[in-house]
Amino acid sequence: MVRAGLTTQRVTHAAAELADEAGLDQVTMSAVARRLGVKDASLYTHVRNLEDLRGRIALLAADEKTIRIAEAMAGLAGKQALIAYADAWRDYAREHPGRYLATQTPIPIDPELAAQAPGPRRAVELTYRLLRAYDLAEPDLTDAVRLLRSTFHGFVALETTGGFAHQRTPQESWVRALDALHTLLQHWPREGDPA
């Protein structure tokens, strides 16, 4: 018998909370069932398997992170938009490490479920809108998107694992990194330009 009030959304949120508290690798069907006070079998009414559940965490996180970034960027352009975007990304990753990791981990997601999820699509739209303000077009847009993602994710990954053991604070380096990114985006070397 399925426990009253148990829904796919509730199961996903419980798993996301567990991911943030204990790590994405600690999210198992048994651990989520214990958290919800149900038997493992009860979860299978709401999610197909662990892969499906982790995919749902990734989509939930993508939506949450994108909403936060959109709100931070509202009405801003250029460097101010870049800083707002980056700060919202970093804050989300630090506040929700397990959910964030799900967005950065290749998890097979049901194509039908992914098609209904606005977060990933909106994230792409926001990123491209940010970069178009720097007058970038393809293929430079794709390269710049990859640079931003690599910089933000790399910084967050190092920061959250204690990789910055220097006297200078991570925040000071973050500010300088964003200054450097802004300058680079303003002076982006166009494909085919002479070296």
N, C-alpha and C positions, 0 to 999 in steps of 0.2 A: 504494500500500500504506500502511495506517495504522500509524503508529509504535506499537510495543508500549507499553502503559501510558498511552496518551493516552485520557482520558475527558472527558466533559462537565464534570465537577467540576474536573479539572485545568486544562482550558482556561479555565474561568471564574476560577479562582484566579490563574492567570497573567495574565489580563486585569485582574483587580482589583489585583494588585501593580503592573502597569504604570500603571494609572490613578492609584494613590497616588504613584508615583515621577515620572511625566511629565505627568499630567493626564488627565482623562476624554476630552478631545478628541483625545488622542494614541493612544487605543486604536483600532487598526484591525486588520483581519484579518491584514494583512501583518506588522504589528508584533508581534502575538501569536504568529504562526507563527514569526517569527525568534526570539522569546524561547524558544519551545519546541523550536527546531531542526527544524522540519518545513516542508513546503511548504504554502502557503495552502490548497490543495485539501483537505488532510488535516483541516482544522478543520471543514469543512462536513459531515463525518460526525457531528459532535458538536453543532454549533450551526447554525441555518438561515442566519443572516446577521449583520451587525454590529449591527443593531437588537436581534436576539434575544440576542446576547452582552451588549450593554449592559444589557438588561433583566435578564439573569441576574446581572450585577454588582449591580444595584440590589436584587434580592431577597436576594442573599448579604449585602449590607451591611445591609439592613433587619433581617435575622435576627441578625447579629452585634451590631448596635447595640441591638436589643431585649433580647437576652440580657444584655448589659452593664448596661442600665438596670434590668432585673428583678433582677439580682444586687445592684446598688447599693441598690435600694429595699426589699429584703427585710426585713420586720419593722419598717419605718418608716412613719410617717404624718405628715400635716400639713406643717409647714415642713421638717422633717428629710427627708421623702420628696421634697418639691419640690427641695431642694438636691441630694440624691443623684441624682435624675432629671436635673436640669439639668447637673450636673457630669459625669455619665456621657455625656450627649449631646455636651457640649462636648469632652470628652477624646477621644471616638471621632472626632469631626469633625476635630480637630487631628492625630490620629495617622493617620487614613486619609482624607485630603482627597479623593482621587479617588473612592473608594467612597462617601463621604458625599455628594459632589456628585451621584452617580447616584441617590441616594435623594431628592434635591431637584429633579431634572430630570424634566420630563414625558417619559417613555420608554414607547412602546406595548409592553405586555407581553402575551404569549400568555395569554388568560384561564384556560386549563387549567393552565398553569404557575403563574400567580398564585394560583389556588385551592388549590394544593398547598403554597404557601409560608406558613409560620406567622408569619414576622416582621412583615409589615404588620398582620395581624389582631391579633397580640399587642401591637403598639405602640399600637393604638387602645384595647385593653382596659386596658393599663397607664395610659395617659393619662386615660381616663375614671375609672378607680379612684382615681387621684391626686386628681382634681377633685371626685369625690363626697365625699371627706373634707372638702371645703369646703362641703358641702351645696348643691351646684349641680345643677340639673336643666335639661332642655331648655327653651328654646333657649339658655339661658345656658351650658350645657356646651359646645356647639359654638363659641360665641363665645370662651369661655375657652381651648379647645383651639387655636383660631386665634391668639389672643394669645400663648400660650406658644410655639407654633411660630414665629411671626413674631419674637418676642423672641430666642429661642435661635438661630434661623438667622441673623437679622440681625446679632446680636452676633458669632457665629462668622465670618460672611462678612466683616465689617469687620475683625475681629481678624486673620484669616489673610491678608488682603491689605494689612496695614499701615495700616489706616484709623484707628488710635488713636494718633496722634502727639502725645500730651499727656504732661506730666510725671507725672500720676497714672497708675498702672499699670492695665492692663486688668483684672487680678485684683481690684483694689479696686472698680472700677466693676461688675464681675460680681457681687460679694458684695452691693453696694448694690442692684443691679437685682433680685436674688433676694429681698432684704428687701422691696423695693417690690412685687414680684409677690405675695408672701405676704400683705402688708397689703391689696392690692387684692382678692385672692381671698377674704380673710376678710370684706371689706366690699363684695362685688360688688353693683353696682346692678342690681336685678332688673328685667326687662323690664316696663314699665308703671308702675314707681315714678315719682313726681313728680320732676322735675329739681331 
